[in-house]
Amino acid sequence: MVKLDAKIPSGPLAEKWTNYKAHQNLVNPANKRKLDIIVVGTGLAGASAAASFGELGFNVKVFCIHDSPRRAHSIAAQGGINAAKNYPNDGDSVYRLFYDTIKGGDYRAREANVYRLAEVSNSIIDQCVAQGVPFAREYGGLLDNRSFGGAQVSRTFYARGQTGQQLLLGAYSALSKEVGSGSVQLYTRRDMMDLVMVNGRARGVIMRNLITGAIERHAAHAVVLATGGYGNVFFLSTNAMASNSSAIWKAYRKGAFFGNPSFTQIHPTCIPVHGDYQSKLTLMSESLRNDGRIWVPKSLEDAEKIRKGQLKPTDLTEDARDYYLERRYPAFGNLVPRDVASRAAKERCDAGFGVGSTGLAVYLDFADAINRLGKHVIEARYGNLFQMYEKITDENPYETPMMIYPAVHYTMGGIWVDYELQTTIPGLFAAGEANFSDHGANRLGASALMQGLSDGYFVLPYTMQNYLADQIGVPRFKTESAEFEQAEKETRERINTLLNIKGKNTVDSYHRKLGLIMWDYVGMGRNKEGLEKAIGMIREIRADFWQNVIVPGTNEQVNPELEKALRVADFLELGELMARDALIREESCGGHFREEYQTPEGEALRNDTAFNFVAAWEFTGQENEPVLHKEPLQYEFVEVKQRNYK
């Protein structure tokens, strides 16, 4: 029986990370040159980690699925990054950021990890300013802040609606410096096919060159996975089309436990679905909720007329509008956490008050803010977001309220890691959205960028040394070993199997079917009967996929259909694990609403006695059921209680 050891340092909460760093093992500069590290992924977590390892003196190989790290999906994080600098002097502190994050995650995250995240947040801002990230500034010269959901202070630093892009350019510049100096080797257009283990430790990866199809072997003393989340299992999500789960899924199949796979985030501020042939959804930054007010018509009759095009939203007077978040949650209003806002929008639409042609939309209205502040102020804050919205919908949001609806966005689940960000496989680390560690059952807005840069700049550079300190005598690994041979053989067999099925159904048709099942039964609302049904349906689709999918072309060329087929094959396995995880969690927490468990007011009802744990799943074979391991969550420093944003 495997015992999960989170390796949480002893001592007071505010001293744990300091004590860890004071007593960790180190690697001296000469010995660092003897050690190799592989980093898979070049978003914020991967680029910052690779740059930091290179600066320390390690030999680093970093792999990018795109033609440049600048294309990582981190650029899509528009609204900002949290830190506890308290520039507005409105009562913020490291502890308050920690508490808001724990509470926002509905008390399903580790105290020690979350406190460390809050503790290093201020250093992230200093690092990025030093790199030249053009954060917005107020008149006095200090960095400006704005509010985000789940907090009553302004702690979000931002660069208009381009924060993720600007932060990524900073990390990319740091990475480029190390590539230029020779400490980091950058491999672009590479897709990870498998993890290679030698004597129980992660020692390398198998990569596919997406241009030539060549299968490559790469060895190292340690491996970091920083490949983002798996929201595209739902087919329609706000994730980039290339975002996928394959790297972490291969690690899971090799023995890395998967933590809380059903914990996915539904973002409340997305452009609604507009057709059956849409391939992805577009996020409108949560920052818009600072100045936008969310509403639906008060009367079913008005809602019906709007859906039929007989009324415009601007035709409705104030007393005919239901600002339902302000009504239900007066203390936080439009800035409730994402899961609360998403569930409230779904409830209003399910009750018949939704707008748009489908009835699956609510309004995000800036009329009040424009009247109060002037159009020029709103344009300065959100201009690029308004332009994006108008290009997609052909409506001017300065004149007509935006229409928004919840959509799959971020995944809180991921590879289980301990306090050091090491998985259950020695030598394999996971960073950023690829791990499960910091957000519990719901992520607060502006915390994804914070976690990615925290892991890469300020956590892994310490914990990686602690792991590698006793590896300095281990010689470099040869990729001709039996372990690499076997991993490459299995990769080629999987690719050849897919190419030789020659069925009649496209990869996208299976992905779309899976996505509908996931949204209908494993999405915002879940119940026991639906989850059991979903597991059976996913198995049927998976069996049909391996019999009837068609993948044209060959391996020895650019072949996007083959790339998609490899990803969807993994999604078809991951989807079942997500449904299993949701089935065993007989409670509602965060955005994971089990319809059987709710308060009389319709809010999420947790069961702390039975489910105050991290679900860590172990792979036991393709045809075997996975084994559930539980990491109990110990709350020593905060009181666990029902969340209240009213």
C-alpha positions as CSV (number, residue, x, y, z in Angstrom):
1,M,0.0,0.0,0.0
2,V,1.4,3.4,-1.0
3,K,1.5,6.0,1.7
4,L,1.2,9.6,0.4
5,D,3.8,11.8,2.0
6,A,3.1,15.5,1.4
7,K,6.5,16.4,3.0
8,I,5.0,19.4,4.7
9,P,7.6,21.1,6.9
10,S,6.8,21.4,10.6
11,G,6.5,24.6,12.5
12,P,4.2,27.7,12.3
13,L,2.6,28.3,8.9
14,A,4.5,31.5,8.2
15,E,7.8,29.8,8.9
16,K,7.5,26.5,7.0
17,W,9.0,27.7,3.7
18,T,11.8,29.6,5.4
19,N,12.6,26.5,7.5
20,Y,12.6,24.3,4.4
21,K,15.0,26.6,2.6
22,A,17.3,26.8,5.7
23,H,17.7,23.0,5.9
24,Q,17.4,21.8,2.3
25,N,20.3,20.1,0.5
26,L,22.2,22.2,-2.0
27,V,24.3,21.5,-5.1
28,N,27.5,23.5,-5.5
29,P,28.2,25.4,-8.7
30,A,30.7,22.9,-10.1
31,N,28.4,20.0,-9.5
32,K,25.5,21.7,-11.1
33,R,27.3,21.4,-14.4
34,K,27.2,17.6,-14.1
35,L,23.4,17.5,-13.8
36,D,20.8,17.5,-16.6
37,I,17.2,18.6,-16.2
38,I,14.4,18.2,-18.8
39,V,11.5,20.7,-18.8
40,V,8.4,19.9,-20.9
41,G,6.4,23.0,-21.6
42,T,7.3,26.6,-22.1
43,G,4.4,28.5,-20.7
44,L,4.9,30.6,-17.6
45,A,5.7,27.7,-15.3
46,G,8.0,25.9,-17.8
47,A,9.8,29.0,-19.2
48,S,10.4,30.4,-15.7
49,A,11.6,27.1,-14.4
50,A,14.0,26.4,-17.3
51,A,15.4,29.9,-17.1
52,S,15.9,29.6,-13.4
53,F,17.6,26.2,-13.7
54,G,19.9,27.6,-16.5
55,E,20.8,30.6,-14.4
56,L,21.7,28.4,-11.5
57,G,24.1,26.5,-13.8
58,F,22.3,23.2,-14.5
59,N,22.2,21.8,-18.1
60,V,18.6,22.2,-19.3
61,K,16.6,20.8,-22.2
62,V,13.3,22.5,-22.6
63,F,10.6,21.4,-25.1
64,C,7.9,23.5,-26.7
65,I,4.9,22.2,-28.6
66,H,4.7,25.5,-30.6
67,D,7.2,27.1,-33.0
68,S,8.1,29.6,-30.2
69,P,7.5,29.7,-26.4
70,R,5.7,33.0,-27.0
71,R,2.7,31.1,-28.3
72,A,2.1,29.3,-25.0
73,H,-1.5,29.4,-23.7
74,S,-0.3,31.5,-20.8
75,I,-0.8,34.6,-23.1
76,A,-4.6,34.0,-22.9
77,A,-4.7,35.0,-19.2
78,Q,-5.9,38.5,-19.6
79,G,-6.9,40.1,-16.4
80,G,-4.0,40.1,-14.0
81,I,-1.8,38.5,-11.3
82,N,-2.4,38.5,-7.6
83,A,0.1,39.7,-5.0
84,A,-0.2,41.0,-1.4
85,K,1.8,44.2,-1.7
86,N,-1.1,46.2,-0.4
87,Y,-0.3,49.3,-2.4
88,P,-3.9,50.6,-2.2
89,N,-3.6,50.4,1.6
90,D,-7.0,48.7,1.8
91,G,-6.1,46.0,4.4
92,D,-4.4,43.3,2.3
93,S,-1.7,41.0,3.7
94,V,0.0,37.7,2.9
95,Y,-2.3,36.0,5.4
96,R,-5.4,37.6,3.8
97,L,-4.3,36.4,0.3
98,F,-3.7,33.0,1.7
99,Y,-7.1,32.9,3.4
100,D,-9.0,34.2,0.4
101,T,-7.4,31.5,-1.7
102,I,-8.1,28.7,0.8
103,K,-11.7,29.9,1.2
104,G,-12.1,30.4,-2.6
105,G,-11.0,26.8,-3.1
106,D,-13.8,25.7,-0.7
107,Y,-11.3,24.3,1.9
108,R,-10.0,21.6,-0.4
109,A,-6.4,22.7,-0.8
110,R,-3.2,22.2,1.4
111,E,-2.6,25.0,3.9
112,A,1.2,24.9,3.5
113,N,1.3,25.1,-0.3
114,V,-1.3,27.9,-0.4
115,Y,0.5,30.0,2.2
116,R,3.8,29.6,0.3
117,L,2.1,30.8,-2.8
118,A,0.8,33.9,-1.0
119,E,4.2,34.4,0.6
120,V,6.3,34.5,-2.6
121,S,3.7,36.5,-4.6
122,N,5.3,39.8,-3.8
123,S,8.7,38.6,-5.1
124,I,7.0,37.6,-8.4
125,I,5.9,41.2,-9.0
126,D,9.4,42.5,-8.2
127,Q,10.9,39.9,-10.6
128,C,8.6,40.9,-13.4
129,V,9.1,44.6,-13.0
130,A,12.8,44.0,-13.2
131,Q,12.2,42.2,-16.5
132,G,10.4,45.2,-17.8
133,V,6.8,43.9,-17.7
134,P,4.7,47.0,-18.3
135,F,2.3,46.8,-15.4
136,A,-0.3,49.6,-15.3
137,R,0.7,52.5,-12.9
138,E,-1.4,55.0,-11.1
139,Y,-0.7,58.7,-11.2
140,G,1.7,58.7,-8.3
141,G,3.9,56.1,-10.0
142,L,3.1,53.0,-8.0
143,L,1.8,49.9,-9.7
144,D,-1.9,50.0,-10.1
145,N,-4.3,47.3,-8.7
146,R,-7.8,46.2,-9.5
147,S,-10.3,43.9,-7.8
148,F,-11.0,40.3,-8.8
149,G,-13.5,37.7,-7.6
150,G,-13.4,36.3,-4.1
151,A,-11.6,39.2,-2.5
152,Q,-12.7,42.5,-0.9
153,V,-9.3,44.2,-1.5
154,S,-7.6,45.3,-4.7
155,R,-4.5,43.1,-5.2
156,T,-4.5,42.3,-8.9
157,F,-1.6,43.7,-10.9
158,Y,-2.3,44.0,-14.6
159,A,-1.2,45.2,-18.0
160,R,-4.5,46.3,-19.6
161,G,-6.1,43.0,-20.8
162,Q,-2.8,41.5,-21.9
163,T,-1.3,40.5,-18.5
164,G,-0.5,36.9,-19.4
165,Q,1.1,37.9,-22.7
166,Q,3.3,40.5,-21.0
167,L,4.4,38.1,-18.2
168,L,5.2,35.4,-20.7
169,L,7.3,37.9,-22.7
170,G,9.2,38.5,-19.5
171,A,9.8,34.8,-18.9
172,Y,10.6,34.3,-22.5
173,S,13.3,37.0,-22.3
174,A,14.8,35.3,-19.3
175,L,14.7,31.9,-21.1
176,S,16.2,33.4,-24.3
177,K,19.1,34.7,-22.2
178,E,19.9,31.2,-21.0
179,V,19.5,29.7,-24.5
180,G,21.9,32.3,-25.8
181,S,24.4,31.5,-23.1
182,G,24.2,27.8,-23.8
183,S,22.9,26.6,-20.5
184,V,19.5,25.8,-22.0
185,Q,18.8,23.9,-25.2
186,L,15.4,24.8,-26.7
187,Y,13.5,22.3,-28.8
188,T,10.5,23.6,-30.6
189,R,7.6,21.8,-32.3
190,R,8.0,18.7,-30.0
191,D,5.2,16.6,-28.5
192,M,5.9,14.3,-25.5
193,M,5.0,10.7,-26.3
194,D,6.1,9.0,-23.1
195,L,8.1,9.2,-19.9
196,V,11.1,7.0,-19.4
197,M,11.9,5.5,-16.1
198,V,15.2,3.8,-15.0
199,N,15.3,1.9,-11.7
200,G,12.1,3.6,-10.5
201,R,13.1,7.2,-11.2
202,A,12.2,9.6,-14.0
203,R,15.2,9.7,-16.3
204,G,14.0,10.9,-19.7
205,V,11.3,11.4,-22.3
206,I,10.3,10.2,-25.7
207,M,9.5,13.1,-28.1
208,R,7.9,13.3,-31.5
209,N,9.1,16.0,-33.9
210,L,5.9,17.5,-35.2
211,I,7.5,18.6,-38.5
212,T,9.3,15.4,-39.5
213,G,7.6,12.8,-37.4
214,A,11.0,11.7,-36.0
215,I,10.8,9.9,-32.7
216,E,13.5,11.2,-30.3
217,R,15.0,10.1,-27.0
218,H,16.2,12.5,-24.4
219,A,17.7,11.7,-21.0
220,A,18.3,13.7,-17.8
221,H,18.6,13.3,-14.1
222,A,15.2,14.8,-13.5
223,V,12.1,15.8,-15.5
224,V,9.6,18.7,-14.9
225,L,6.2,18.6,-16.6
226,A,4.8,22.1,-17.1
227,T,2.3,21.3,-19.8
228,G,-0.8,23.1,-18.6
229,G,-4.3,21.8,-18.0
230,Y,-6.8,19.3,-19.6
231,G,-9.9,21.5,-20.1
232,N,-10.0,20.4,-23.7
233,V,-11.4,17.0,-22.6
234,F,-14.7,18.9,-22.8
235,F,-14.0,19.7,-26.5
236,L,-15.4,23.2,-26.1
237,S,-13.3,25.2,-23.6
238,T,-11.4,28.4,-23.5
239,N,-8.2,26.5,-23.9
240,A,-6.0,26.8,-27.0
241,M,-6.6,24.0,-29.5
242,A,-3.1,22.6,-28.8
243,S,-3.7,22.4,-25.0
244,N,-3.8,18.7,-24.1
245,S,-3.4,16.2,-21.2
246,S,-1.0,13.8,-22.9
247,A,2.2,14.5,-21.0
248,I,0.6,14.2,-17.6
249,W,-1.5,11.3,-18.7
250,K,1.7,9.4,-19.8
251,A,3.1,10.1,-16.3
252,Y,0.0,8.8,-14.7
253,R,0.2,5.6,-16.7
254,K,3.8,5.2,-15.5
255,G,2.9,5.6,-11.8
256,A,2.4,9.3,-11.0
257,F,-0.8,9.6,-9.0
258,F,-3.5,11.9,-10.5
259,G,-4.9,14.4,-7.9
260,N,-8.6,15.5,-7.9
261,P,-9.2,14.9,-11.7
262,S,-12.8,16.1,-11.5
263,F,-11.9,19.5,-10.1
264,T,-12.3,21.7,-13.2
265,Q,-13.2,25.4,-13.3
266,I,-16.2,26.8,-15.1
267,H,-15.4,30.5,-15.9
268,P,-18.5,32.7,-15.8
269,T,-17.4,35.3,-18.3
270,C,-17.1,33.7,-21.7
271,I,-18.7,34.4,-25.1
272,P,-21.7,32.0,-25.4
273,V,-21.7,29.1,-27.9
274,H,-23.0,30.3,-31.2
275,G,-23.1,27.1,-33.4
276,D,-22.7,23.4,-33.7
277,Y,-19.4,23.6,-35.6
278,Q,-17.5,25.8,-33.1
279,S,-14.1,24.5,-32.1
280,K,-13.4,26.5,-29.0
281,L,-14.7,29.3,-26.8
282,T,-13.4,32.7,-26.0
283,L,-12.8,34.0,-22.5
284,M,-13.7,37.6,-21.6
285,S,-11.5,38.5,-18.7
286,E,-12.9,38.4,-15.2
287,S,-11.4,41.9,-14.7
288,L,-14.5,43.1,-16.6
289,R,-16.6,42.3,-13.5
290,N,-14.9,45.3,-11.8
291,D,-16.9,47.7,-13.9
292,G,-19.5,45.5,-15.6
293,R,-22.8,44.7,-13.9
294,I,-24.4,41.3,-14.6
295,W,-28.2,41.0,-15.1
296,V,-31.1,39.2,-16.7
297,P,-34.7,40.4,-17.3
298,K,-36.9,40.3,-14.2
299,S,-39.8,38.9,-16.2
300,L,-40.0,35.7,-18.2
301,E,-42.0,37.6,-20.8
302,D,-39.2,40.1,-21.4
303,A,-36.7,37.4,-21.6
304,E,-38.8,35.5,-24.2
305,K,-39.1,38.7,-26.2
306,I,-35.4,39.3,-26.1
307,R,-34.7,35.8,-27.3
308,K,-37.1,36.3,-30.2
309,G,-35.5,39.6,-31.1
310,Q,-38.6,41.6,-30.3
311,L,-36.8,43.6,-27.5
312,K,-33.3,44.9,-27.1
313,P,-31.5,44.9,-23.7
314,T,-31.3,48.7,-23.9
315,D,-35.1,48.8,-24.1
316,L,-35.4,47.5,-20.5
317,T,-35.6,50.1,-17.7
318,E,-33.6,49.6,-14.5
319,D,-36.6,48.3,-12.6
320,A,-37.1,45.6,-15.2
321,R,-33.6,44.2,-14.7
322,D,-32.5,41.6,-12.1
323,Y,-28.9,42.2,-11.0
324,Y,-29.0,38.8,-9.5
325,L,-25.4,38.6,-8.1
326,E,-25.9,42.0,-6.3
327,R,-29.2,40.8,-5.0
328,R,-28.0,37.4,-3.8
329,Y,-24.5,38.3,-2.6
330,P,-24.6,41.9,-1.5
331,A,-21.2,41.8,0.2
332,F,-19.3,40.7,-2.9
333,G,-21.9,41.5,-5.7
334,N,-20.5,40.9,-9.1
335,L,-17.1,39.9,-7.7
336,V,-18.1,36.6,-6.1
337,P,-15.8,33.7,-6.9
338,R,-16.0,32.1,-10.3
339,D,-17.8,29.0,-9.2
340,V,-20.5,31.0,-7.5
341,A,-21.0,33.4,-10.4
342,S,-21.1,30.5,-12.9
343,R,-23.7,28.5,-10.9
344,A,-25.8,31.6,-10.5
345,A,-25.8,32.3,-14.3
346,K,-26.8,28.7,-15.0
347,E,-29.6,28.8,-12.4
348,R,-31.1,32.0,-14.0
349,C,-30.9,30.5,-17.5
350,D,-32.3,27.1,-16.4
351,A,-35.2,29.1,-14.9
352,G,-36.0,30.7,-18.3
353,F,-34.5,34.1,-17.8
354,G,-31.5,33.6,-20.2
355,V,-31.0,35.9,-23.2
356,G,-29.5,35.5,-26.7
357,S,-31.0,33.2,-29.4
358,T,-30.2,30.1,-27.3
359,G,-31.3,31.4,-23.9
360,L,-27.9,30.4,-22.6
361,A,-26.5,33.8,-21.9
362,V,-26.7,36.7,-19.4
363,Y,-25.8,40.4,-19.8
364,L,-22.5,42.1,-18.7
365,D,-23.4,45.8,-18.8
366,F,-21.0,48.7,-18.7
367,A,-23.5,51.5,-19.1
368,D,-23.2,52.6,-15.4
369,A,-19.4,52.6,-15.5
370,I,-19.3,54.6,-18.8
371,N,-21.7,57.2,-17.3
372,R,-19.7,57.4,-14.1
373,L,-16.1,57.3,-15.4
374,G,-16.4,58.2,-19.1
375,K,-15.9,56.0,-22.1
376,H,-12.1,56.9,-22.3
377,V,-11.5,55.3,-18.9
378,I,-13.2,52.1,-19.8
379,E,-11.4,52.0,-23.1
380,A,-8.0,52.5,-21.3
381,R,-8.8,49.6,-18.9
382,Y,-10.4,47.1,-21.3
383,G,-10.1,48.4,-24.8
384,N,-8.5,45.3,-26.4
385,L,-11.1,43.0,-24.7
386,F,-13.9,45.1,-26.1
387,Q,-12.3,45.0,-29.6
388,M,-12.0,41.2,-29.3
389,Y,-15.7,40.9,-28.3
390,E,-16.9,43.1,-31.2
391,K,-14.8,41.2,-33.8
392,I,-16.3,37.9,-32.6
393,T,-20.0,39.0,-32.1
394,D,-20.3,42.0,-34.4
395,E,-21.8,44.0,-31.5
396,N,-20.4,47.1,-29.9
397,P,-20.1,46.5,-26.1
398,Y,-19.8,50.3,-25.4
399,E,-23.4,50.6,-26.7
400,T,-25.0,47.2,-26.1
401,P,-24.3,44.9,-23.0
402,M,-22.0,42.0,-23.6
403,M,-23.5,38.5,-23.5
404,I,-21.7,36.0,-21.4
405,Y,-22.1,32.4,-20.2
406,P,-20.0,30.0,-18.2
407,A,-17.5,27.7,-20.0
408,V,-14.8,25.3,-19.1
409,H,-11.6,27.2,-18.4
410,Y,-9.0,25.9,-15.9
411,T,-8.3,22.6,-14.3
412,M,-7.5,22.5,-10.6
413,G,-6.9,18.8,-10.8
414,G,-3.6,17.5,-12.1
415,I,-0.7,15.3,-11.2
416,W,-0.4,14.9,-7.4
417,V,2.7,16.5,-6.0
418,D,4.1,16.9,-2.5
419,Y,5.3,20.2,-0.9
420,E,8.4,20.0,-3.1
421,L,6.3,19.7,-6.3
422,Q,7.6,16.2,-6.8
423,T,5.2,13.5,-7.9
424,T,4.9,9.9,-6.6
425,I,7.7,9.1,-9.2
426,P,11.1,10.1,-7.8
427,G,12.7,12.7,-10.1
428,L,9.5,13.7,-11.8
429,F,8.2,17.2,-10.9
430,A,5.0,19.0,-12.1
431,A,4.5,22.7,-12.1
432,G,1.8,25.2,-12.8
433,E,-1.6,24.0,-14.0
434,A,-0.1,20.5,-14.7
435,N,-0.2,19.8,-10.9
436,F,-3.1,19.9,-8.5
437,S,-1.5,21.7,-5.6
438,D,-2.7,25.2,-4.8
439,H,-6.4,25.8,-5.7
440,G,-8.6,23.2,-4.1
441,A,-12.0,23.0,-5.6
442,N,-12.0,26.4,-7.3
443,R,-9.3,28.8,-8.4
444,L,-9.7,32.5,-7.7
445,G,-9.2,34.8,-10.7
446,A,-5.6,36.1,-11.2
447,S,-4.1,33.1,-9.3
448,A,-3.1,31.0,-12.3
449,L,-0.3,33.4,-13.4
450,M,0.7,33.7,-9.7
451,Q,1.1,29.9,-9.3
452,G,2.9,29.3,-12.6
453,L,5.6,31.9,-11.8
454,S,5.7,30.9,-8.2
455,D,6.5,27.3,-9.1
456,G,9.0,28.2,-11.8
457,Y,10.9,31.1,-10.2
458,F,10.7,30.6,-6.5
459,V,9.9,27.0,-5.6
460,L,11.4,24.5,-8.1
461,P,14.9,26.1,-8.0
462,Y,15.1,25.2,-4.3
463,T,13.3,21.8,-4.3
464,M,15.0,20.5,-7.4
465,Q,18.4,21.0,-5.7
466,N,17.2,19.1,-2.7
467,Y,16.4,16.2,-4.9
468,L,19.5,16.4,-7.1
469,A,22.0,16.8,-4.2
470,D,22.5,13.0,-3.9
471,Q,22.6,12.5,-7.7
472,I,25.9,14.3,-8.5
473,G,27.7,10.9,-8.7
474,V,25.2,9.5,-11.1
475,P,26.7,9.6,-14.6
476,R,24.7,10.9,-17.6
477,F,22.3,8.4,-19.0
478,K,22.6,6.8,-22.4
479,T,19.5,6.7,-24.5
480,E,20.5,3.3,-26.0
481,S,19.4,1.6,-22.8
482,A,16.6,-1.0,-22.7
483,E,14.2,1.4,-21.0
484,F,14.5,3.9,-23.8
485,E,14.3,1.2,-26.4
486,Q,11.0,-0.1,-24.9
487,A,9.4,3.3,-24.5
488,E,10.2,4.2,-28.1
489,K,8.9,0.8,-29.3
490,E,5.6,1.3,-27.5
491,T,5.3,4.8,-28.9
492,R,5.8,3.6,-32.5
493,E,3.3,0.8,-32.0
494,R,0.6,3.2,-30.7
495,I,1.2,5.6,-33.7
496,N,1.1,2.7,-36.2
497,T,-2.1,1.3,-34.7
498,L,-3.9,4.6,-35.1
499,L,-2.7,5.1,-38.6
500,N,-3.7,1.5,-39.6
501,I,-7.3,1.5,-38.2
502,K,-8.5,3.2,-41.4
503,G,-12.1,3.5,-40.1
504,K,-14.8,5.9,-41.2
505,N,-15.2,8.4,-38.3
506,T,-13.0,11.5,-37.8
507,V,-11.1,12.2,-34.7
508,D,-13.1,15.4,-34.1
509,S,-16.4,13.4,-34.2
510,Y,-15.2,11.3,-31.2
511,H,-13.9,14.4,-29.4
512,R,-17.2,16.2,-29.8
513,K,-19.2,13.2,-28.5
514,L,-16.9,13.0,-25.5
515,G,-17.2,16.7,-24.8
516,L,-21.0,16.6,-24.8
517,I,-21.0,13.7,-22.3
518,M,-18.5,15.5,-20.1
519,W,-20.5,18.8,-20.2
520,D,-23.9,17.1,-19.6
521,Y,-22.9,14.7,-16.9
522,V,-19.5,15.8,-15.5
523,G,-19.9,19.5,-15.8
524,M,-21.5,22.2,-13.7
525,G,-24.3,19.9,-12.4
526,R,-23.7,16.2,-11.6
527,N,-25.5,13.4,-10.0
528,K,-24.9,9.7,-9.2
529,E,-27.1,8.4,-12.0
530,G,-25.6,10.7,-14.6
531,L,-22.0,10.0,-13.6
532,E,-22.6,6.2,-13.8
533,K,-24.1,6.7,-17.2
534,A,-21.2,8.8,-18.4
535,I,-18.6,6.1,-17.4
536,G,-20.5,3.5,-19.5
537,M,-20.9,5.9,-22.5
538,I,-17.2,7.0,-22.4
539,R,-16.1,3.3,-22.5
540,E,-18.4,2.7,-25.5
541,I,-17.0,5.7,-27.4
542,R,-13.4,4.6,-26.5
543,A,-14.0,1.1,-27.8
544,D,-15.5,2.5,-31.0
545,F,-12.6,5.0,-31.5
546,W,-10.0,2.2,-31.6
547,Q,-12.1,0.3,-34.1
548,N,-13.5,3.0,-36.4
549,V,-11.4,6.2,-36.3
550,I,-9.7,7.4,-39.5
551,V,-6.3,9.1,-39.3
552,P,-5.1,10.0,-42.8
553,G,-1.5,10.6,-43.8
554,T,1.7,9.1,-42.3
555,N,3.9,9.6,-39.3
556,E,6.8,11.0,-41.4
557,Q,5.2,14.4,-42.1
558,V,3.3,17.3,-40.5
559,N,0.1,15.4,-39.5
560,P,-2.3,17.4,-37.3
561,E,-4.9,14.6,-37.5
562,L,-2.4,12.2,-36.0
563,E,-1.6,14.8,-33.3
564,K,-5.3,15.1,-32.5
565,A,-5.8,11.3,-32.5
566,L,-3.0,10.8,-29.9
567,R,-4.6,13.5,-27.7
568,V,-8.2,12.3,-28.0
569,A,-7.1,8.7,-27.2
570,D,-5.8,10.1,-23.9
571,F,-8.9,12.3,-23.3
572,L,-11.0,9.2,-23.7
573,E,-9.2,7.6,-20.8
574,L,-9.0,10.8,-18.7
575,G,-12.7,11.5,-19.1
576,E,-13.6,8.2,-17.4
577,L,-11.2,8.9,-14.5
578,M,-12.8,12.4,-14.1
579,A,-16.3,10.8,-13.9
580,R,-15.1,8.2,-11.4
581,D,-13.5,10.9,-9.2
582,A,-16.8,13.0,-9.3
583,L,-18.8,9.9,-8.4
584,I,-16.9,9.1,-5.2
585,R,-17.1,12.7,-4.0
586,E,-20.5,12.7,-2.5
587,E,-20.6,16.4,-1.7
588,S,-20.8,19.7,-3.4
589,C,-17.7,21.9,-3.2
590,G,-16.4,24.8,-5.3
591,G,-17.8,24.5,-8.8
592,H,-18.5,20.8,-8.4
593,F,-22.2,20.7,-7.7
594,R,-23.5,17.3,-6.9
595,E,-27.3,18.0,-7.2
596,E,-28.0,15.6,-4.3
597,Y,-26.0,17.8,-1.9
598,Q,-27.1,21.4,-1.6
599,T,-28.2,23.8,1.1
600,P,-31.9,25.0,1.3
601,E,-30.7,28.1,-0.6
602,G,-29.2,26.0,-3.4
603,E,-25.6,26.6,-2.4
604,A,-22.9,23.9,-2.4
605,L,-23.0,21.6,0.6
606,R,-19.7,20.1,1.6
607,N,-19.2,17.0,3.8
608,D,-16.1,17.7,5.7
609,T,-16.3,14.6,7.8
610,A,-16.1,12.2,4.9
611,F,-14.5,14.2,2.1
612,N,-11.8,16.5,3.5
613,F,-9.1,14.8,1.5
614,V,-7.2,15.0,-1.8
615,A,-8.2,12.1,-4.1
616,A,-5.0,10.7,-5.6
617,W,-5.7,8.0,-8.2
618,E,-3.2,5.2,-9.1
619,F,-3.2,3.6,-12.6
620,T,-3.3,-0.2,-12.3
621,G,-3.6,-1.3,-15.9
622,Q,-5.6,-0.5,-19.0
623,E,-8.5,-2.8,-18.2
624,N,-8.3,-2.5,-14.4
625,E,-10.1,0.1,-12.2
626,P,-7.8,2.7,-10.8
627,V,-7.1,2.7,-7.1
628,L,-8.1,5.6,-4.9
629,H,-5.6,6.9,-2.3
630,K,-6.6,9.7,0.1
631,E,-4.4,12.5,1.4
632,P,-6.2,13.9,4.5
633,L,-6.2,17.7,4.6
634,Q,-5.2,19.0,8.0
635,Y,-6.4,22.5,8.8
636,E,-4.3,23.8,11.7
637,F,-4.5,27.5,11.1
638,V,-7.9,28.3,9.5
639,E,-11.4,27.4,10.6
640,V,-13.2,25.3,8.0
641,K,-16.7,26.5,7.6
642,Q,-19.5,27.0,5.0
643,R,-18.5,29.7,2.6
644,N,-20.5,32.9,2.7
645,Y,-20.2,35.7,0.2
646,K,-23.4,37.5,1.2
